[in-house]
């Protein structure tokens, strides 16, 4: 005797499989975009570190030469 719900179950499974494939494609695309964003953020982080090191160097030199003044 055949399962009366077999056709319905097959249709549901095929829809689930199609949705999972679309979800997988979307996640792959999102991962690629996030990878690009992380690369750009790394450059910004490096620039921030350079600015911070420059500021620390300026502060040290001003203190060493006695030219440091209080803020306005």
ZATIRO-233322 format. One record per residue (C-alpha): residue number from 1; x, z, y. Coordinates in steps of 0.02 Angstrom, whole numbers, plus 50000, padded with zeros to 5 digits. Each point is the difference from the previous one (the first is absolute). Example, Ala and Ser with C-alpha at 12.3 -4.5 7.8 and 13.67 -1.06 7.14 Angstrom:
2
<site n="1" east="50615" up="50390" north="49775"/>
<site n="2" east="50069" up="49967" north="50172"/>
//
This chain:
72
<site n="1" east="50000" up="50000" north="50000"/>
<site n="2" east="50066" up="49953" north="50169"/>
<site n="3" east="50025" up="50121" north="50142"/>
<site n="4" east="49859" up="49965" north="50125"/>
<site n="5" east="50110" up="50058" north="50144"/>
<site n="6" east="50153" up="49898" north="49953"/>
<site n="7" east="49965" up="49861" north="50127"/>
<site n="8" east="49968" up="50125" north="50140"/>
<site n="9" east="50157" up="50098" north="49955"/>
<site n="10" east="50103" up="49840" north="49996"/>
<site n="11" east="49937" up="49951" north="50172"/>
<site n="12" east="50037" up="50172" north="50070"/>
<site n="13" east="50175" up="49999" north="49925"/>
<site n="14" east="50037" up="49828" north="50071"/>
<site n="15" east="49944" up="50060" north="50173"/>
<site n="16" east="50109" up="50155" north="49984"/>
<site n="17" east="50150" up="49894" north="49948"/>
<site n="18" east="49974" up="49881" north="50147"/>
<site n="19" east="49985" up="50146" north="50122"/>
<site n="20" east="50158" up="50082" north="49931"/>
<site n="21" east="50095" up="49836" north="50018"/>
<site n="22" east="49944" up="49985" north="50182"/>
<site n="23" east="50046" up="50182" north="50031"/>
<site n="24" east="50171" up="49970" north="49923"/>
<site n="25" east="50028" up="49850" north="50115"/>
<site n="26" east="49948" up="50103" north="50151"/>
<site n="27" east="50116" up="50143" north="49953"/>
<site n="28" east="50144" up="49878" north="49976"/>
<site n="29" east="49968" up="49924" north="50172"/>
<site n="30" east="49989" up="50173" north="50078"/>
<site n="31" east="50165" up="50052" north="49919"/>
<site n="32" east="50085" up="49845" north="50069"/>
<site n="33" east="49934" up="50036" north="50175"/>
<site n="34" east="50052" up="50183" north="49990"/>
<site n="35" east="50173" up="49948" north="49944"/>
<site n="36" east="50017" up="49891" north="50155"/>
<site n="37" east="49937" up="50140" north="50112"/>
<site n="38" east="50123" up="50122" north="49922"/>
<site n="39" east="50142" up="49880" north="50036"/>
<site n="40" east="49950" up="49989" north="50183"/>
<site n="41" east="49978" up="50189" north="50010"/>
<site n="42" east="50176" up="50022" north="49931"/>
<site n="43" east="50068" up="49900" north="50147"/>
<site n="44" east="49902" up="50108" north="50122"/>
<site n="45" east="50066" up="50156" north="49915"/>
<site n="46" east="50179" up="49938" north="50019"/>
<site n="47" east="49973" up="49964" north="50185"/>
<site n="48" east="49927" up="50175" north="50023"/>
<site n="49" east="50153" up="50077" north="49918"/>
<site n="50" east="50115" up="49897" north="50112"/>
<site n="51" east="49905" up="50059" north="50155"/>
<site n="52" east="50005" up="50181" north="49942"/>
<site n="53" east="50188" up="49991" north="49966"/>
<site n="54" east="50027" up="49919" north="50170"/>
<site n="55" east="49902" up="50139" north="50085"/>
<site n="56" east="50098" up="50134" north="49906"/>
<site n="57" east="50162" up="49917" north="50051"/>
<site n="58" east="49947" up="49991" north="50183"/>
<site n="59" east="49948" up="50184" north="49999"/>
<site n="60" east="50166" up="50051" north="49922"/>
<site n="61" east="50101" up="49899" north="50127"/>
<site n="62" east="49900" up="50068" north="50147"/>
<site n="63" east="50027" up="50179" north="49940"/>
<site n="64" east="50184" up="49968" north="49966"/>
<site n="65" east="50031" up="49929" north="50174"/>
<site n="66" east="49889" up="50128" north="50087"/>
<site n="67" east="49886" up="49866" north="50074"/>
<site n="68" east="49842" up="50055" north="49911"/>
<site n="69" east="49860" up="50043" north="50120"/>
<site n="70" east="49833" up="50083" north="49968"/>
<site n="71" east="49848" up="49884" north="49993"/>
<site n="72" east="49901" up="49971" north="50159"/>
//
